[in-house]
């Protein structure tokens, strides 16, 4: 459930919602919670009806959204088993988002707006990490390496957690921090080259 895609679709179609969303994006601000939560609820209901689970992407962006998505999921009997945190420093994120801007021509990927979004992340979004850690479902991965390396690490971490999800009570779970794994195997920096 990627919240950015339906929002960008509304922007592209210039719907009333899309025009309102565009104004928030142009300022580097978060789209109001209720707009995003309504879309997420609809997608989660559809996922349950299809007999599957879900992966959230782009939400939660603040503690209110985190608690609201938890309550929606609990109501549907589909609470999160894992929260994946991809760690990267601000300089690398700026570089990647500017590269994305060059490829996708996104109006919300300018240096000023990216800096605003990063500041907003540190102030509003990062507290969610502690909340997921406290629930014992956080997996932290070093995202300063190549896509392939990060992808392999994510899949390995999720596979390693699978046996615990059914056997370990939620209150006894512990978070997993794999951010030092690259160092352990000799990765040296963003390109993920080995020594």
Secondary structure, DSSP 8 states (H G I E B T S, - for coil): -BHHHHHHHHHHHT-HHHHHHHHHHHTT----HHHHHHHHHHHHHHHHHTT-----BS---SHHHHHHHHHHHHHHT---S-EEEEE--HHHHHHHHHHHHHHH--TT-SHHHHHHHHHHIIIIITHHHHHHHHHT-EEEEE-SS-HHHHHHHHHHHHHHHHHHHHHS-GGG---EE-TTHHHHTTB-STT--B-
